[in-house]
Amino acid sequence: MLKIRLITAAVLAPLIVLAILQLPPLWFAFLWGVVLAVAAWEWSGLAGLAGVPARLVFVGALIACQVSGKYWANYAIDWLPWVVAAWWFVVGMALRMAPDRVLAWRYPTAVKLVIGWFVLLTAWILMLWLRVNFGVKQVLFLVLLIWLADAAAYFAGKRFGRTKLVPQISPGKTVEGVYGALLISALYAAGVGIYFDFKPIVISDFVVLSLVTVIISIAGDLFESLLKRQRGVKDSGALFPGHGGVLDRVDSLVAAVSIFYLGSYLREIFL
């Protein structure tokens, strides 16, 4: 399984990096929109939506909002990042502090669909804003940050994992894995800050922002795990061998972009 994961990652990673660096904003928005549209299809399945037509309607609703975004998204630029960040903070606290209760709740399909629409649409908007307002290097840093944190959590958990993080929802995640992810993330952020010749105080802020971003990314991962747990499936899909579906690959990023965009904006950090 690990070999398959590594092969898949080796094929996808260069393509993703190339797309981030080379695509103009419009094509970047289109590609990211396609990725989230596929994720929406998988989300509709996890939410319990039955039938292809109904699931296509859900995906179509997301695409329609993306296409019309240029007419309304800018009106939300002052408050939307705060709302999304607050949502993921509350989700993370609930999953960590009361996992049994959260898992026991039986959410109606409509509620899951509304949450999915909100989560995926705002992830599309905030990533596009990050690309337009801060540039490709900021987007690339975020993507690499989540990749490194995910890899570090996996290997640290395998090697040192003893204490389960939230076993009711995601039995494979450990506290030691989280520590490994945070350690690598701090070193990565500090190294990037030094490379760009940031002042020490800015480097400190950048490291803290990166650590908070990783913590929130874990909330995104756990939230998808909650949906899969309630649905009784291991992966959201089977598009990527060894990795599952698209949603399995972007769940952390979908949550992380809100905090990273907001922190970059408040601290005025530009790479």
Protein Blocks (a to p, Z undefined) as FASTA:
>chain_A
ZZmmmmmmmmmmmmmmmmmmmmcfklmmmmmmmmmmmmmmmmmmmnopacjklmmmmmmm
mmmmmmmmmmmmmmmmmmmmmmmmmmmmmmmmmmmmmmmlmmmpccdfklmmmmmmmmmm
mmmmmmmmmmmmnojklmmmmmmmmmmmmmmmmmmmmmmombdfblmlmmmbcfklmmmm
mmmmmmmmmmmmmmnopafklmmmmmmmmmmmmmmmmmmmmmmmmmmmmnopabfblkbg
hklpmklmmmmmmmmmmmmmmmmmmnopaZZ
